[in-house]
Amino acid sequence: MAANLASAKKFAVGLPVADFIQNDPDGKPVSLTSLKGKYVLVDFWASWCGPCRIEYPYLKKAYSQFKDKNFEIIGISLDDKDFRLGEGD
């Protein structure tokens, strides 16, 4: 239980997010720090997650509405079966 609590504290609401790099749709690497000064929504989703997929039109609408106001969305797919939140940091 202590390990679960320690892991949960790393990802609590309001804490700064650790920098990471991921490829954009064109395969170019993008770091979170490269978006400093912008409002960034980090969306964790998976193709097997019904609620995640239902949210997509709303995310698309929000991006369309706010993209010219320093707003970005980074989508991170959890489809990889080896992904485990909190490991490797």
C-alpha positions in Angstrom: 0.0 0.0 0.0 2.9 2.4 0.7 4.2 1.8 -2.8 0.8 2.6 -4.3 0.5 5.8 -2.2 4.0 6.9 -3.2 3.2 6.3 -6.9 -0.1 8.2 -6.6 1.7 11.2 -5.0 4.0 11.5 -8.1 1.0 12.1 -10.3 -1.3 14.2 -8.1 -3.4 16.9 -9.6 -1.5 20.2 -9.7 2.0 18.9 -9.6 4.4 19.7 -12.5 4.6 17.1 -15.2 8.0 15.5 -15.9 9.4 16.5 -19.2 9.0 13.8 -22.0 9.6 13.6 -25.7 7.2 11.9 -28.1 6.9 11.9 -31.9 4.2 14.0 -33.5 2.0 12.5 -36.3 4.8 13.3 -38.8 7.4 11.4 -36.7 9.2 14.5 -35.5 10.1 14.5 -31.8 8.3 17.1 -29.6 9.2 17.7 -26.0 6.8 19.0 -23.4 9.3 21.7 -22.5 9.2 22.9 -26.1 5.5 23.9 -25.4 6.4 26.0 -22.3 4.2 29.1 -22.1 1.2 27.3 -23.7 -1.8 25.6 -22.2 -1.2 21.9 -22.8 -3.8 19.2 -22.3 -2.0 15.8 -22.0 -4.6 13.2 -23.0 -4.0 9.6 -22.1 -6.2 7.3 -24.2 -6.5 3.8 -25.6 -8.3 2.4 -28.5 -10.0 -0.1 -26.2 -11.3 2.6 -23.9 -14.9 3.5 -24.8 -15.0 6.8 -22.7 -11.7 7.9 -24.3 -13.1 7.5 -27.8 -16.3 9.2 -26.9 -14.3 12.3 -25.7 -12.5 12.7 -29.1 -15.1 14.9 -30.7 -15.0 17.2 -27.7 -11.2 17.4 -27.7 -11.3 18.2 -31.4 -13.8 21.0 -30.8 -11.8 22.4 -27.9 -8.6 22.4 -30.1 -10.4 24.1 -32.9 -11.8 26.7 -30.6 -8.5 27.5 -28.7 -5.6 26.5 -31.0 -5.0 30.2 -31.8 -4.9 31.0 -28.0 -1.8 29.1 -27.0 -3.6 25.8 -26.6 -2.1 22.4 -27.5 -3.2 18.8 -27.0 -0.7 16.0 -26.6 -2.3 12.5 -27.0 -0.6 9.6 -25.5 -1.8 6.2 -26.4 -1.8 3.5 -23.8 -2.4 0.7 -26.3 1.1 -0.7 -25.6 0.5 -3.6 -23.2 3.9 -3.0 -21.6 3.1 0.6 -20.5 3.0 1.0 -16.8 2.4 4.4 -15.2 5.2 5.3 -12.8 7.8 2.8 -14.0 11.1 4.1 -15.3 11.0 7.6 -13.8 
